[in-house]
Amino acid sequence: MIDLKELDNDPWSTFPTKKDDLRALVAAVTWQPIETAPKTKKRILAIKGKTMKIVVWSAILEEWDNPQEWGEDGTWKPTHWMPLPEPPKGEVL
């Protein structure tokens, strides 16, 4: 696990932009508490226990929703999230 606090103590990390870039990268690839997830129409990867789902915030339901599971009772409450990666560029086989 990467300790972001160590970046500030690393004498070799003297360029603030590089530290900021690394912080952004770590935040993008590590699980974060669901309370920090953006409540927008952008889909995210969410997890609860060992179950992962792609979800989007529903302002109407005021909960995380998986459009592929519409009609369910909404009892699945994720605990953590991370952004989805960008799709591959170019032709995918």
Residue frames relative to the residue before (quaternion, step in Angstrom):
aa qw qx qy qz dx dy dz
M 1.0000 0.0000 0.0000 0.0000 0.00 0.00 0.00
I 0.3733 -0.7263 0.5360 0.2144 3.56 -0.99 0.83
D 0.2259 -0.7567 0.6017 0.1197 3.54 -0.87 1.04
L 0.3417 -0.7808 0.4872 0.1904 3.57 -0.33 1.25
K 0.5761 0.5908 -0.3815 0.4166 3.61 1.14 -0.50
E 0.6031 0.5778 -0.3492 0.4248 3.57 1.13 -0.64
L 0.5540 0.6148 -0.3979 0.3960 3.61 1.13 -0.50
D 0.6692 0.5109 -0.3024 0.4469 3.57 0.99 -0.79
N 0.7121 0.4361 -0.2481 0.4912 3.59 1.17 -0.52
D 0.5517 0.6271 -0.3840 0.3937 3.58 1.26 -0.16
P 0.3528 -0.7663 0.4917 0.2158 3.62 -0.46 1.15
W 0.6406 0.5311 -0.3291 0.4464 3.60 1.17 -0.43
S 0.6600 0.4661 -0.3080 0.5024 3.59 1.21 -0.34
T 0.1096 0.8458 -0.5099 0.1125 3.56 0.43 1.22
F 0.6524 0.5023 -0.3239 0.4660 3.59 1.20 -0.24
P 0.4097 -0.7448 0.4659 0.2457 3.61 -0.40 1.19
T 0.6386 0.5283 -0.3569 0.4309 3.61 0.94 -0.73
K 0.6389 0.5126 -0.3416 0.4608 3.60 0.99 -0.67
K 0.6244 0.5185 -0.3392 0.4757 3.60 1.03 -0.72
D 0.6640 0.5013 -0.3039 0.4641 3.57 0.94 -0.90
D 0.6306 0.5263 -0.3308 0.4646 3.58 1.01 -0.79
L 0.6682 0.4928 -0.3008 0.4691 3.58 0.94 -0.87
R 0.6222 0.5310 -0.3421 0.4625 3.60 0.99 -0.77
A 0.6616 0.5013 -0.3018 0.4689 3.60 0.94 -0.89
L 0.6515 0.5124 -0.3182 0.4602 3.59 0.96 -0.82
V 0.6587 0.4984 -0.3107 0.4704 3.58 0.90 -0.90
A 0.6534 0.5091 -0.3187 0.4608 3.60 0.94 -0.83
A 0.6750 0.5089 -0.2954 0.4451 3.58 1.07 -0.71
V 0.7842 0.3254 -0.1770 0.4978 3.62 1.09 -0.51
T 0.6495 0.4612 -0.3436 0.4974 3.59 1.18 0.35
W 0.5583 -0.5920 0.4591 0.3565 3.55 -1.18 0.57
Q 0.1169 -0.7806 0.6134 0.0287 3.52 -0.99 0.95
P 0.6062 -0.5500 0.4008 0.4115 3.64 -1.09 0.52
I 0.5729 -0.6307 0.4052 0.3315 3.58 -0.96 0.88
E 0.5775 0.6014 -0.3759 0.4044 3.60 1.13 -0.52
T 0.6837 0.4752 -0.2806 0.4775 3.59 1.21 -0.45
A 0.4789 0.6871 -0.4339 0.3321 3.61 1.25 -0.11
P 0.4932 -0.6571 0.4755 0.3144 3.59 -1.03 0.73
K 0.2690 -0.7648 0.5657 0.1504 3.57 -0.77 1.02
T 0.3243 0.7116 -0.5307 0.3268 3.50 0.44 1.37
K 0.6512 -0.5069 0.3776 0.4200 3.57 -1.26 -0.22
K 0.4837 0.6615 -0.4342 0.3741 3.58 1.29 0.14
R 0.4127 -0.7180 0.5057 0.2418 3.58 -0.85 0.98
I 0.1066 -0.7755 0.6211 0.0369 3.54 -1.16 0.75
L 0.4438 -0.6279 0.5513 0.3238 3.55 -1.32 0.22
A 0.0515 -0.8108 0.5829 -0.0148 3.58 -0.69 1.09
I 0.1353 -0.7965 0.5870 0.0509 3.55 -1.18 0.61
K 0.0295 0.7275 -0.6854 -0.0089 3.51 -1.30 0.60
G 0.8032 0.0114 -0.0585 0.5927 3.56 -0.52 1.17
K 0.7551 -0.3132 0.2607 0.5136 3.58 -0.68 -1.11
T 0.5840 0.5901 -0.3634 0.4228 3.59 1.29 0.07
M 0.0863 -0.7868 0.6109 0.0170 3.56 -0.81 1.09
K 0.0070 0.7840 -0.6202 0.0251 3.54 -1.09 0.78
I 0.3878 -0.6451 0.5913 0.2898 3.53 -1.29 0.43
V 0.0075 0.8261 -0.5583 0.0763 3.53 -0.63 1.17
V 0.1824 -0.7356 0.6390 0.1315 3.52 -1.37 0.24
W 0.5122 -0.6419 0.4663 0.3290 3.59 -1.08 0.67
S 0.1789 -0.7609 0.6166 0.0940 3.56 -0.94 0.94
A 0.3118 -0.7639 0.5382 0.1721 3.56 -0.45 1.22
I 0.6189 0.5502 -0.3422 0.4440 3.60 1.11 -0.64
L 0.7521 0.3649 -0.1974 0.5121 3.58 0.89 -0.97
E 0.2510 -0.7895 0.5022 0.2478 3.56 1.30 -0.49
E 0.6435 0.4335 -0.3473 0.5267 3.53 0.90 1.09
W 0.5743 -0.5522 0.4611 0.3907 3.55 -1.32 0.20
D 0.1023 -0.8227 0.5590 -0.0176 3.53 -0.78 1.08
N 0.2183 -0.7324 0.6299 0.1382 3.55 -1.14 0.72
P 0.3860 -0.7667 0.4602 0.2266 3.61 -0.31 1.22
Q 0.6243 0.5402 -0.3472 0.4448 3.60 1.16 -0.49
E 0.7361 0.3748 -0.2167 0.5204 3.58 1.24 -0.26
W 0.1934 0.8010 -0.5440 0.1584 3.58 1.08 0.58
G 0.7208 0.4065 -0.3164 0.4638 3.53 -1.01 0.80
E 0.5672 0.5672 -0.4066 0.4374 3.61 1.22 -0.20
D 0.6457 -0.5941 0.3400 0.3384 3.56 -1.22 0.42
G 0.4774 -0.7130 0.4202 0.2952 3.62 1.20 -0.02
T 0.4033 0.7320 -0.4716 0.2812 3.60 1.12 0.52
W 0.5670 0.5830 -0.3965 0.4260 3.63 1.21 -0.20
K 0.0123 -0.8030 0.5933 -0.0554 3.55 -0.46 1.24
P 0.3013 -0.7781 0.5175 0.1898 3.63 -0.37 1.15
T 0.3530 -0.7375 0.5413 0.1962 3.53 -1.25 0.54
H 0.8001 0.1200 -0.0388 0.5865 3.60 1.15 -0.62
W 0.1240 -0.7912 0.5965 0.0538 3.56 -1.26 0.37
M 0.0040 -0.7468 0.6607 0.0754 3.51 -1.43 0.13
P 0.5718 -0.5953 0.4182 0.3791 3.60 -1.12 0.51
L 0.4864 -0.6216 0.5188 0.3285 3.54 -1.20 0.50
P 0.4957 -0.6416 0.4797 0.3355 3.59 -1.07 0.61
E 0.5845 -0.5426 0.4576 0.3930 3.54 -1.28 0.33
P 0.5246 -0.6156 0.4630 0.3626 3.62 -1.06 0.57
P 0.6328 -0.5402 0.3806 0.4036 3.61 -1.18 0.45
K 0.4197 -0.6783 0.5438 0.2609 3.54 -1.16 0.64
G 0.7955 0.2983 -0.2177 0.4804 3.55 -1.13 0.64
E 0.7414 -0.3991 0.3074 0.4433 3.52 -1.32 -0.32
V 0.1802 -0.7721 0.6045 0.0775 3.55 -0.92 0.98
L 0.3247 -0.7629 0.5314 0.1738 3.56 -0.83 1.00
